[in-house]
């Protein structure tokens, strides 16, 4: 008679699914855990944006609480809102000067996977995670506290956080030259 195995029990209770094609963008070595978690929620479109809150009957207002121009959906808030567009333009000016904006979530994921000598994929992923986290943080600040911070001030926070992340991981081979690529 075989003995009890916690790993067999775990596998029978929670069978593994195939790895998703987006997993490498969300979960990667060197990611900041809170940013990766936020990116995961964003990718699954599970952030409580105003359009989702209105759909649940929690609020009647679905306008973007940053720009009030469109319904606050994931793609609008994190990519297409005028506020987010300013931030993304600065990020792209550092990593992909020829790119001005990503209009869809799929386009942004595709951008993070691209790799070049001047902007390796890991740096793009760090930038995307940090940018999305800070845009969502500002959205919450506007929604809960009615406070608005200019997008270039938000970018300064993004820049500082990316520099700190790279510095704290500079002992890892994948992060060795990222600082010079980010600040050029």
C-alpha positions in Angstrom: 0.0 0.0 0.0 1.4 3.4 -1.0 1.6 6.2 1.6 0.1 9.6 1.5 1.7 12.1 -0.9 0.9 15.7 -0.5 2.2 16.5 -4.1 -0.1 13.8 -5.6 -3.1 15.1 -3.6 -2.3 18.7 -4.7 -2.1 17.6 -8.4 -5.4 15.7 -8.2 -7.1 18.7 -6.6 -5.5 21.4 -8.8 -4.6 20.0 -12.2 -2.1 22.0 -14.2 -3.4 23.9 -17.2 -1.3 24.6 -20.3 0.9 27.7 -19.9 -0.8 30.8 -21.4 0.9 32.6 -24.2 0.9 35.8 -22.2 2.6 34.3 -19.1 6.1 35.4 -20.1 5.0 39.0 -20.2 3.3 38.9 -16.8 5.6 36.5 -14.8 9.3 36.7 -15.4 12.5 36.6 -13.3 13.2 40.0 -12.0 9.7 41.3 -12.1 8.5 43.4 -9.1 5.8 41.2 -7.5 3.2 44.0 -6.9 3.7 45.2 -10.6 3.4 41.6 -11.9 0.2 41.0 -9.9 -1.3 44.3 -11.2 -0.2 43.4 -14.7 -1.9 40.0 -14.3 -5.1 41.6 -13.2 -4.9 44.1 -16.0 -4.3 41.4 -18.6 -7.2 39.3 -17.4 -9.3 42.6 -17.5 -10.1 42.2 -13.8 -9.3 45.7 -12.6 -12.4 47.3 -11.1 -12.6 50.0 -13.8 -15.7 52.3 -13.8 -17.2 50.5 -16.8 -17.0 47.2 -14.9 -18.3 48.8 -11.7 -21.3 50.2 -13.7 -21.9 46.8 -15.1 -22.1 45.4 -11.6 -24.5 48.1 -10.6 -22.1 49.6 -8.1 -22.0 53.0 -9.8 -24.0 54.8 -12.5 -21.0 56.7 -13.8 -18.7 55.0 -16.2 -16.7 57.9 -17.5 -12.9 57.9 -17.0 -12.1 59.5 -13.7 -8.9 61.0 -15.1 -10.1 62.5 -18.4 -13.9 62.1 -18.4 -13.8 61.8 -22.2 -14.7 58.1 -22.6 -15.9 55.1 -20.6 -13.2 53.9 -18.2 -12.2 50.5 -19.7 -8.8 48.8 -19.2 -7.6 49.8 -22.7 -8.9 53.4 -22.5 -7.5 54.0 -19.0 -4.1 52.2 -19.3 -3.3 52.9 -23.0 -5.6 55.5 -24.8 -6.5 58.1 -22.2 -4.8 61.4 -22.9 -3.1 61.1 -19.5 -1.7 57.6 -20.2 -0.7 58.6 -23.7 1.6 61.3 -22.4 3.3 58.8 -20.1 3.6 56.2 -22.8 5.1 58.7 -25.2 7.9 59.4 -22.7 8.5 55.7 -22.1 8.5 55.0 -25.9 10.9 57.9 -26.5 13.4 56.0 -24.3 12.8 52.5 -25.7 11.2 52.7 -29.1 11.4 56.3 -30.4 9.7 55.3 -33.7 6.6 54.1 -31.7 4.2 56.8 -30.5 1.5 54.7 -28.9 -0.1 51.3 -28.4 -3.8 51.4 -29.2 -4.7 47.9 -28.0 -3.7 45.6 -25.2 -2.5 43.0 -27.7 -0.3 45.6 -29.4 1.2 46.5 -26.0 1.9 42.9 -25.2 3.5 42.4 -28.6 5.7 45.5 -28.0 7.0 44.0 -24.7 8.0 40.8 -26.4 10.1 42.5 -29.1 13.8 42.6 -28.5 16.5 44.9 -29.8 20.0 45.8 -28.6 18.7 49.2 -27.5 15.6 47.9 -25.8 15.7 44.2 -24.7 12.5 42.5 -23.9 13.1 42.5 -20.1 13.5 46.3 -20.0 10.3 46.7 -22.0 8.5 44.4 -19.6 9.8 46.3 -16.6 8.7 49.6 -18.2 5.3 48.2 -19.1 4.7 46.8 -15.7 5.8 49.9 -13.9 3.9 52.2 -16.2 0.6 50.3 -15.9 1.0 50.1 -12.1 1.5 53.9 -11.8 -1.3 54.7 -14.1 -3.6 52.5 -12.1 -2.3 54.0 -8.9 -3.1 57.5 -10.2 -6.5 56.4 -11.3 -7.2 55.2 -7.7 -5.8 58.5 -6.4 -8.2 60.4 -8.6 -11.2 58.1 -7.9 -10.8 57.9 -4.1 -9.1 61.1 -3.2 -10.0 63.4 -6.1 -6.4 64.3 -6.5 -4.7 64.7 -9.9 -1.0 64.5 -10.4 0.4 65.6 -13.8 1.5 62.8 -16.1 5.2 63.9 -16.3 5.3 63.8 -12.5 4.0 60.3 -12.6 6.7 59.5 -15.2 9.3 60.7 -12.7 8.0 58.1 -10.3 8.1 55.5 -13.0 11.6 56.4 -13.9 12.8 56.3 -10.3 11.1 52.9 -9.7 12.7 51.4 -12.9 16.1 52.7 -11.9 15.7 51.3 -8.4 14.5 47.9 -9.8 17.5 47.7 -12.1 19.9 48.7 -9.4 18.6 46.2 -7.0 19.0 43.4 -9.6 22.2 44.6 -11.2 24.0 41.5 -9.8 21.9 39.4 -12.2 23.3 38.9 -15.7 20.0 39.9 -17.4 20.1 43.3 -15.6 23.8 44.2 -16.0 23.5 46.7 -18.8 19.8 47.8 -18.5 20.6 51.0 -16.6 22.7 52.4 -19.4 19.9 51.5 -21.9 17.2 53.1 -19.7 18.9 56.4 -19.0 20.5 57.1 -22.4 
